[in-house]
Amino acid sequence: MSKVKYKFNKKALTFDRVHTTFRKRLLYFFTHLSTGVVFAAVGLILAYNLLDSPKERAQKREIEEMKLRYQILNDQLDKARRIMEDLQDRDDNIYRVIFEAEPIPGSIREAGIGGIDRYEALKGYTNSEIMIETATKMDKIMGKLYVQSKSFDEVFELARNKERMLASIPAIQPVNNKDLRRIGSYFGTRMDPFYKVRKFHEGMDFSASVGTEIYATGNGTIVEAGRDIQGGYGNIIIIDHGYSYKTVYAHLSRIFVKPGQKILRGQIIGYVGNTGKSTSPHLHYEVRKSGIPLNPIYFFFNDLTPEEFQMMLELSSRPSQTMD
């Protein structure tokens, strides 16, 4: 039963009963209903935008966990990169040096992987940046691992052939020089006996009489044996020892080998002479690695004691005149 409502009449000073029509009651109902609907809608919108559903909260937790795992993975990749760089440094400066191998160029170690669209599938996400960064680090490490693996394969082969390499690298003096008196001129800047100017002497001159035996300083293959085309070296022998090494023997009087012939360390290959640009009988001897002349003193380790080596170094520092 609905409540009876009264309204105070100011003129008559009485309470008059209020009669509400059905239309007014209906309008009143819909007014309250609309207000309720508006407030409900506003509440739902605010709740949707400001409050997370249980499913959304779970998804956010998963995203944060994923980001944390990516950060941990990035840290681990950085550690792996540092270990990889340490391996590369040891490989270039220890292992490959021991076996007389050239270091691997940085351009090869840092070679790029894939094309410009390699990470296209990872773009467009909220966390694309961290995903692409991680994938890039992983690809770089995998590339370096591949290069390092190939390098270790090469070093392994060099280790297996170490005995052959040691037999091939020049390691003795090219003439009998036990008393160390036969060295007429050393490696380095010296006075030219013909032009009387200082120039770089790319080898050592061993003073000896014509007919003195000349020995191959390491195993190898004869690549040149005969008259020097330009004439300066006179009769010349060049031996390719492999491993980027070659030795040169110049001004010979006689040659006992021919191109393509295999020779062994200590084998007699010719006689000392005075051919070509030469002031007196002697052997001009050079050691070259990758075409660059090196000081032959450092390749007499099978012949010299530490004291003899030190004495030879001291003698080589004195000014002198070449014999060719």
C-alpha positions in Angstrom: 0.0 0.0 0.0 1.4 3.4 -1.1 2.0 6.1 1.4 -0.5 9.0 1.6 1.3 12.3 1.0 0.1 15.7 2.2 1.1 19.3 1.2 0.9 22.3 3.6 -1.4 25.0 2.3 0.1 28.4 3.4 -3.1 30.3 2.7 -5.5 28.1 4.4 -3.0 26.9 7.0 -4.1 23.4 6.4 -2.6 20.1 5.1 -4.1 19.1 1.8 -3.8 15.6 0.5 -1.7 15.2 -2.6 -3.2 13.2 -5.4 -0.5 11.7 -7.7 -1.6 10.6 -11.2 -0.4 7.5 -12.9 1.5 9.6 -15.5 3.4 11.4 -12.8 4.2 8.1 -11.1 5.4 6.6 -14.4 7.6 9.7 -15.1 9.0 9.6 -11.6 9.9 5.9 -12.1 11.7 6.4 -15.4 13.6 9.5 -14.1 15.0 7.4 -11.2 15.7 4.5 -13.6 17.6 6.7 -16.0 19.6 8.3 -13.3 20.5 4.8 -12.0 21.5 3.6 -15.5 23.7 6.7 -16.0 25.5 6.2 -12.7 25.9 2.5 -13.3 27.4 3.2 -16.8 29.8 5.8 -15.3 30.8 3.3 -12.6 31.4 0.6 -15.2 33.5 2.9 -17.4 35.6 4.0 -14.4 36.0 0.5 -13.2 37.0 -0.7 -16.7 39.7 2.0 -17.1 41.0 2.3 -13.6 40.6 -1.2 -12.1 42.1 -4.4 -13.6 40.1 -7.6 -13.9 41.7 -10.8 -12.4 42.6 -11.9 -16.0 44.3 -8.6 -16.7 46.2 -8.7 -13.5 47.4 -12.1 -14.3 48.5 -11.0 -17.8 50.3 -8.0 -16.4 52.2 -10.3 -13.9 53.2 -12.5 -16.9 54.4 -9.5 -18.9 56.5 -8.2 -16.0 57.9 -11.7 -15.5 58.7 -11.9 -19.2 60.5 -8.5 -19.1 62.5 -9.7 -16.0 63.4 -12.9 -17.8 64.6 -10.9 -20.9 66.7 -8.7 -18.7 68.3 -11.7 -17.0 68.8 -13.3 -20.5 70.5 -10.1 -21.7 72.8 -10.1 -18.7 73.7 -13.7 -19.4 74.3 -12.8 -23.1 76.6 -10.0 -22.0 78.6 -12.4 -19.8 78.8 -14.9 -22.8 80.0 -12.1 -25.0 82.8 -11.2 -22.6 83.8 -14.9 -22.4 83.7 -15.1 -26.2 86.0 -12.0 -26.5 88.4 -13.6 -24.0 88.5 -16.7 -26.2 89.1 -14.6 -29.3 91.9 -12.7 -27.6 93.6 -16.0 -26.5 93.1 -17.5 -30.0 94.7 -14.5 -31.8 97.5 -13.7 -29.3 98.4 -17.1 -27.9 97.2 -20.2 -29.8 97.6 -18.8 -33.3 101.0 -17.2 -32.4 102.3 -20.5 -31.1 101.5 -22.2 -34.4 102.7 -19.2 -36.6 99.1 -18.5 -37.9 97.8 -15.1 -38.7 95.1 -13.7 -36.4 91.6 -13.7 -37.7 90.7 -10.2 -39.0 88.1 -8.3 -36.9 86.0 -7.7 -40.0 85.4 -11.5 -40.2 84.8 -11.9 -36.5 82.3 -9.0 -36.5 80.6 -9.9 -39.7 76.9 -9.2 -39.8 74.1 -11.8 -39.9 71.0 -11.9 -42.0 69.3 -9.0 -43.8 67.5 -5.8 -42.8 64.2 -7.7 -42.3 65.7 -10.3 -40.0 63.8 -8.9 -37.0 60.7 -7.6 -38.8 58.5 -10.2 -37.1 59.4 -8.8 -33.7 58.4 -5.2 -34.5 55.1 -3.7 -33.5 54.8 -5.1 -30.0 54.9 -3.2 -26.7 58.2 -4.8 -25.8 59.7 -5.0 -29.3 62.8 -3.1 -28.3 64.0 -5.6 -25.7 63.1 -8.6 -27.9 65.0 -7.2 -30.9 68.0 -6.3 -28.6 68.1 -9.8 -27.2 67.8 -11.5 -30.6 70.6 -9.3 -32.0 72.9 -10.2 -29.2 72.2 -13.9 -29.6 72.8 -13.7 -33.3 76.1 -11.9 -32.9 77.4 -14.4 -30.3 76.3 -17.3 -32.5 78.2 -15.8 -35.4 81.3 -15.3 -33.3 81.0 -18.9 -32.0 80.9 -20.2 -35.6 84.1 -18.2 -36.6 85.8 -19.3 -33.4 84.9 -22.9 -34.0 86.4 -22.8 -37.5 89.5 -21.1 -36.0 89.9 -23.9 -33.4 89.6 -26.5 -36.2 92.5 -24.7 -38.0 94.5 -24.5 -34.8 93.8 -28.2 -34.2 95.2 -29.1 -37.6 98.2 -26.9 -37.0 98.8 -28.7 -33.7 98.6 -32.1 -35.5 101.1 -30.8 -38.0 103.3 -29.1 -35.4 106.3 -31.4 -36.0 106.1 -30.8 -39.7 105.8 -27.0 -39.1 108.9 -27.0 -36.8 110.9 -28.9 -39.4 109.8 -26.4 -42.1 110.4 -23.0 -40.3 114.0 -21.7 -40.8 115.9 -22.6 -37.7 119.7 -22.9 -38.5 122.4 -20.7 -40.1 122.8 -21.3 -43.8 126.6 -21.8 -43.6 128.9 -23.4 -41.1 129.4 -20.5 -38.7 130.1 -22.0 -35.3 132.6 -19.4 -34.3 130.2 -16.6 -35.4 133.1 -14.9 -37.3 131.6 -15.1 -40.8 128.8 -12.5 -40.5 129.9 -9.5 -42.5 126.8 -7.5 -42.3 123.5 -7.7 -40.3 119.8 -6.9 -40.9 118.8 -3.2 -40.8 119.9 0.1 -42.1 123.5 -0.2 -43.4 125.9 1.6 -45.7 125.7 0.5 -49.4 129.3 -0.2 -50.6 128.6 0.8 -54.1 126.5 4.0 -53.8 127.8 5.1 -50.3 124.4 5.8 -49.0 122.5 4.3 -46.1 119.8 1.9 -47.1 117.8 -0.9 -45.5 119.6 -4.3 -45.7 116.8 -7.0 -45.8 119.1 -9.9 -44.8 122.5 -10.9 -43.4 125.8 -11.4 -45.3 127.9 -14.4 -44.4 131.5 -13.9 -45.4 133.0 -17.2 -46.8 135.3 -18.4 -49.6 133.9 -19.4 -52.9 132.8 -23.1 -52.8 131.7 -23.0 -49.1 128.6 -25.2 -48.7 125.2 -23.6 -48.2 122.5 -25.4 -46.3 118.7 -25.2 -46.5 117.6 -23.8 -43.2 114.2 -25.6 -43.2 112.2 -28.2 -45.1 110.5 -26.8 -48.2 110.1 -26.6 -51.9 112.4 -24.8 -54.3 110.5 -22.0 -56.1 113.4 -20.3 -57.8 116.9 -21.5 -58.7 119.0 -19.7 -61.2 120.2 -16.3 -62.3 118.4 -13.3 -60.8 116.6 -11.5 -63.6 117.6 -8.0 -62.4 121.1 -9.2 -61.7 121.6 -7.8 -58.2 121.3 -11.1 -56.4 123.4 -13.0 -59.0 122.7 -16.7 -58.8 119.8 -17.1 -56.4 117.8 -19.8 -54.6 114.4 -19.2 -53.0 112.8 -21.8 -50.8 109.1 -21.8 -49.9 108.8 -23.4 -46.4 105.1 -23.1 -46.1 103.3 -21.3 -43.2 104.0 -18.0 -45.1 107.8 -18.4 -44.8 110.4 -18.1 -47.6 114.2 -17.9 -47.5 116.5 -16.3 -50.1 120.1 -17.4 -50.8 122.0 -15.0 -53.1 125.4 -14.5 -54.9 126.0 -18.3 -55.3 128.7 -19.8 -57.4 126.9 -23.1 -58.0 123.3 -24.3 -57.6 122.5 -28.0 -56.9 118.7 -27.8 -56.8 115.9 -26.9 -59.3 112.4 -25.4 -59.1 109.8 -27.8 -57.7 112.3 -29.9 -55.9 111.6 -30.9 -52.2 114.4 -30.3 -49.9 115.2 -31.0 -46.2 116.8 -28.8 -43.5 120.5 -29.2 -43.6 120.6 -30.3 -47.2 123.4 -28.7 -49.3 121.7 -26.6 -52.0 124.7 -24.7 -53.4 128.1 -23.0 -53.0 129.0 -19.5 -51.8 130.0 -17.3 -54.7 130.5 -13.7 -55.7 127.9 -13.2 -58.5 125.7 -10.2 -59.0 126.1 -7.0 -57.0 128.8 -8.2 -54.6 132.0 -6.8 -53.2 133.6 -10.1 -52.2 132.6 -13.8 -51.9 129.7 -14.1 -49.4 126.2 -15.4 -49.0 123.3 -12.9 -48.7 120.5 -14.6 -46.7 117.0 -13.5 -46.1 113.9 -14.7 -44.2 110.5 -13.5 -45.4 107.1 -14.0 -43.9 104.1 -13.1 -46.0 106.6 -11.2 -48.2 107.9 -9.1 -45.4 111.7 -9.4 -44.6 112.4 -10.4 -41.0 115.7 -10.4 -39.0 117.3 -13.8 -39.7 119.0 -13.7 -36.2 115.7 -14.7 -34.7 115.7 -17.9 -36.8 119.0 -19.4 -35.6 117.6 -20.9 -32.4 118.7 -24.5 -33.3 122.3 -23.2 -33.7 122.9 -20.7 -30.9 123.2 -20.8 -27.1 121.6 -17.9 -25.2 125.0 -16.3 -24.7 125.8 -16.6 -28.5 122.4 -15.1 -29.4 123.0 -12.2 -27.0 126.4 -11.5 -28.5 125.0 -11.6 -32.0 122.3 -9.1 -31.1 125.0 -6.8 -29.7 127.1 -7.1 -32.8 124.0 -6.4 -35.0 123.4 -3.1 -33.3 126.8 -1.7 -34.5 127.0 0.3 -37.7 128.5 -1.6 -40.7 128.7 -1.7 -44.4 126.9 -4.4 -46.5 128.8 -6.7 -48.9 126.2 -6.3 -51.7 
